[in-house]
Amino acid sequence: MANELDRLCIDTIRFLSVDAVQKAKSGHPGMPLDAAPMAYALWTRLLKHNPRNPQWFDRDRFVLSAGHGSMLLYSLLHLTGYDLSLDDIQHFRQWGSKAPGHPERGHTPGVEVTTGPLGQGLANAVGMAIAEAQLAARYNRPDFAIVDHATYAIVSDGDLMEGVGAEAASLAGHLKLGKLTCLYDDNRVTLAAGTDITFSENRAERFDAYGWHTQVLTDGNDVDAIDAALQAARDETQRPSLILVRTHIGYGSPNKHDSFEAHGSPLGVDEVRLTKQNLGWPEAPPFLIPDRALAHFREAIARGSEDEAAHTERLRAYALTFPDLARELQRRVAAELPPGWDADMPVFPADAKGMATRAASGKVMNAIAPRLPQLTGGSADLDPSTYTALKGLGDFNPPAGPDDDTQGSTGGGWSYAGRNLHFGVREHAMGAIVNGLAAHGGMLAYGATFLIFSDYMRPPIRLAALMRLHVVHVFTHDSIALGEDGPTHQPVEQLAGLRAIPGLTVIRPADANETAVAWRIAVEMRDRPVLLVLSRQELPTLDRSRFAAADGVRRGAYVLSDTPSGNPQLILIASGSEVSLIVAAAERLASEGLAVRCVSMPSFDLFDALPADERAKVLPPAVRARLAVEAASPQGWHRYVGDAGDVVGVDRFGASAPGDVTMREYGFTVDEVCRRARALVAARATPA
Ligand SMILES: Cc1ncc(C[n+]2csc(CCOP(=O)(O)OP(=O)(O)O)c2C)c(N)n1
């Protein structure tokens, strides 16, 4: 059970959280009240962390997946000595406070990932555990366990109900991620009701079936039992652990415990008083932190400093014995690129037949991966289509995993050192796991699927942008031109939707060489996610002695070809597969005597980031006859073509037919582009 000091510390967490929610008149008191004992046991007895250096690489990772219980985390951070002041907590959820409504990575020291959308944190934690396992496999040597940390998460009913949590848990079980432990706050109440009306499967059996190690605790206040379960979870190295802790939401509140009313609203002044009375806590002052409790929590500082110092010492000795590996790891931890990482970057010769940009991407990835050990990732069961396998660089699976000749093998053996992750048909979890890999650090992680299925992973893409995580997604089969699979597989509105996410770079390259530059950008971009949008079909590799260098991709849009005078009367703009179409149209229009400029515009956001005068060099304001061509929803293009311009786009669902037929039927032909272009020029010539 809990001794008197334990109880004092647990109640300190409880009432710091409750008082902050009450003062803010907003927040979630119920969960911190019930989960305080498990959080206390973990944070004071097991978690390896250094409050004075939240970035210490070999720290255990902790994820509060139930992000709405943010005050629980803020209480722990403040009490154990992170740079989060009592003043911040007293301004919980207020403008400028380091204690925002939900935990935000990069905003509050000690917060590993932004959580709130339920299920994401659990999947992030799976990604972190994968990162640890892969780094340990690559860098640890006998007697040198220099990467050796665990991943913990507190998860709630919502986390286990959400599909993304189930996808990630299924994969974690398959991968036997033994250093992942989740504490399940089994309070059986959600936002609007008890779980008896929505959630009745046996959770322990479900996780058993996934291949997890499960333990059921009946008393959420029994700190020693929680401690023992955490130790048992740590000793279980072959399976991830779920500790199901039966708790009571709003614990201690005489009128709101076990009720959804304790979930997401302040208890109310009277109920706070009654709860304090009930648990034997002084009614005043609010935000009370007894000295004895604080002193106990703050032991984390000395312990953390000692742990980090011992690790630094181990690293020093390791660097003497394995200098190359140590340097490589150090660089990865610092998110630096190895010198010469791009030495083998291919340059593609001009070729009228060309290649699909997905194929070019595959060649680029395989060229750069050997010199870029941090590049790791995979697809959601689409390797043969996305061309994202890193050949010969191993497949990530438990050491006693499949044989080398198992179908789906990329070559190089199945082990935790494998750089190829097999996500299975789990796009949503893939997005969130890739975020976890990036948040862990030391990894340049990518995921891949068809562009249409980016819809299945929009939440983690949005969170990657919000967290400023360096992740890359490779989305192939990027338009109706994919053909026979038909409208279910043909993206139309996805590009516009992705471009609308702030802080996200979306690049749709026109040919193989633009694809190589896009990959350079993706690798070099340190603080935002990058999406590469690639074609299934072959595209001509443009002759760069006739057209501007592909490096223009860095500017988001660039003049590919121009009228000799440099004063066009018409500008054709396109991205990706439609660039070769406008090039062909421009040749015909030029032969008819029109002064035409062709602009390749692979990325709206990179272009928008340019100063206005730079943008004007590409799209001079005086030239108002502008036609954009893109096999996708026209949304967003009007900003570039203006009210005198036009867009050849797709404003309905696609159709099942060979890709070239679909493209023709939807108007992506030289004839149609020329017709629409001439109309624009004619309209300019005829004053209104
Ligand atoms: C994806 C997602 N859907 C809905 C919500 C809104 N929401 C916040 S908490 C919650 C239910 C929480 O229940 P539970 O996970 O059991 O947390 P507890 O009630 O124990 O605090 C919901 C629906 C959310 N945060 N994320």
The ligand as an SDF file (V2000), in Angstrom:
LIG
                    3D

 26 27  0  0  0  0  0  0  0  0999 V2000
   -9.6150   11.5080  -31.2670 C   0  0  0  0  0  0  0  0  0  0  0  0
  -10.3540   12.1840  -30.1750 C   0  0  0  0  0  0  0  0  0  0  0  0
  -11.6910   12.1440  -30.1570 N   0  0  0  0  0  0  0  0  0  0  0  0
  -12.3790   12.7860  -29.1960 C   0  0  0  0  0  0  0  0  0  0  0  0
  -11.7270   13.4990  -28.2370 C   0  0  0  0  0  0  0  0  0  0  0  0
  -12.5210   14.2720  -27.2070 C   0  0  0  0  0  0  0  0  0  0  0  0
  -12.3260   13.6250  -25.8890 N   0  0  0  0  0  0  0  0  0  0  0  0
  -11.4480   14.0810  -25.0070 C   0  0  0  0  0  0  0  0  0  0  0  0
  -11.3410   13.0830  -23.6790 S   0  0  0  0  0  0  0  0  0  0  0  0
  -12.5270   12.0400  -24.2910 C   0  0  0  0  0  0  0  0  0  0  0  0
  -12.9580   10.7960  -23.5980 C   0  0  0  0  0  0  0  0  0  0  0  0
  -12.0570   10.4570  -22.5810 C   0  0  0  0  0  0  0  0  0  0  0  0
  -12.3420    9.2580  -21.9650 O   0  0  0  0  0  0  0  0  0  0  0  0
  -11.1030    8.5240  -21.3580 P   0  0  0  0  0  0  0  0  0  0  0  0
  -10.1190    8.3240  -22.4220 O   0  0  0  0  0  0  0  0  0  0  0  0
  -11.5750    7.3470  -20.6260 O   0  0  0  0  0  0  0  0  0  0  0  0
  -10.4990    9.5940  -20.3560 O   0  0  0  0  0  0  0  0  0  0  0  0
  -11.0280    9.8760  -18.8800 P   0  0  0  0  0  0  0  0  0  0  0  0
  -12.5040   10.0460  -18.9620 O   0  0  0  0  0  0  0  0  0  0  0  0
  -10.6480    8.6920  -18.0860 O   0  0  0  0  0  0  0  0  0  0  0  0
  -10.3430   11.1210  -18.4580 O   0  0  0  0  0  0  0  0  0  0  0  0
  -12.9710   12.4820  -25.5000 C   0  0  0  0  0  0  0  0  0  0  0  0
  -14.0120   11.8060  -26.2870 C   0  0  0  0  0  0  0  0  0  0  0  0
  -10.3190   13.5240  -28.2890 C   0  0  0  0  0  0  0  0  0  0  0  0
   -9.6000   14.1990  -27.4040 N   0  0  0  0  0  0  0  0  0  0  0  0
   -9.6620   12.8460  -29.2410 N   0  0  0  0  0  0  0  0  0  0  0  0
  1  2  1  0
  2  3  1  0
  2 26  2  0
  3  4  2  0
  4  5  1  0
  5  6  1  0
  5 24  2  0
  6  7  1  0
  7  8  2  0
  7 22  1  0
  8  9  1  0
  9 10  1  0
 10 11  1  0
 10 22  2  0
 11 12  1  0
 12 13  1  0
 13 14  1  0
 14 15  2  0
 14 16  1  0
 14 17  1  0
 17 18  1  0
 18 19  2  0
 18 20  1  0
 18 21  1  0
 22 23  1  0
 24 25  1  0
 24 26  1  0
M  CHG  1   7   1
M  END
$$$$
